[in-house]
Amino acid sequence: MKKLLEVLSKVGLDGFLLMIGTMILLAYFLPMPGLIKEPVSLEDIANVGVSFIFLFYGLRLSVEKLKSGLANWKMHIVVQLTTFLFFPLIVLAFRPLFINAGFELLWLGVFFLAALPSTVSSSVVMVSIAKGNIPAAIFNASISSLIGVVVTPLWVGLFIASATGHFDVTDVFFKLIFQVLLPVIVGICLNSRFGAIAEKYKKQLKYFDQGVILTIIYTSFCKSFSEHLFEGFTTLELAGLATAMMVLFFAVFFCVGLLSRLLGFSDEDRITVLFCGSKKSLVHGTVMSKVLFQHSTITGIILLPLMLYHALQLIAASIIAQRMARRKEV
């Protein structure tokens, strides 16, 4: 079993991805715990957990690190424009193919994925493996998370109303401010006092983050399965969605790589742009889905493209990062 896990880890598959699949199966066969509201629902527990995720994230984010990362502004602009402009525009261009085929909710899920910030931990890990600019990766992933609190709901809000029937921008922003942004700010303010402790126990905090994410995934799919929302999709259509997610990843990866070469970036900076610009955050996606699609039964479908993309990006990025590392060692 240990050897099997080592092999799976080398291609980007870890225990967390296996647990995501387990939660979806559990939601299918045992949905009731995720639907119960009294005395305390799993959804309420997840809401509290979300705020703690971002409090702990802020604790590990020092102002000094953010300031030191500002120097390489050209690279930062490319990464952020890729994350919040290029990605959504690509998906927006293919909207007629989904809408005309009757897959509007799936397209909304893909667009939600495209509007999300870059992932923090795995971006930095991949940049480290490929021997890129690690401080720049940390800066871009951190700034992306903060920008996403504002930009993601603005993008997705353009299309939520047509899919869910309502969208209150003011309500969403207040929820994001109190549930996401405020905990981050509090964490940053406490960084000098408790940052070292948070860094020391970051492995345990990672397990806490994953536990909250798994709870959100479970409750979301419990709702979707209880409403039979997936019954209209065939295995072939879901396989097509997975293929589309892989194509999206490589399209962005190669385009941003070409742009970084045209701009004359160093190898280290190019590696950072490649991995930070092409990754999307499952943490932010699951958290924001609770705010943007609160009390909606479509959340499971909305999260489906993100979970497929998350798994595929880890596999592809792991293989690419290891090849880049071997090439540098030659």
Order of alpha helices (4+ residues) and beta strands (2+ residues): alpha-alpha-alpha-alpha-alpha-alpha-alpha-alpha-alpha-alpha-alpha-alpha-alpha-alpha-alpha-alpha-alpha-alpha-alpha
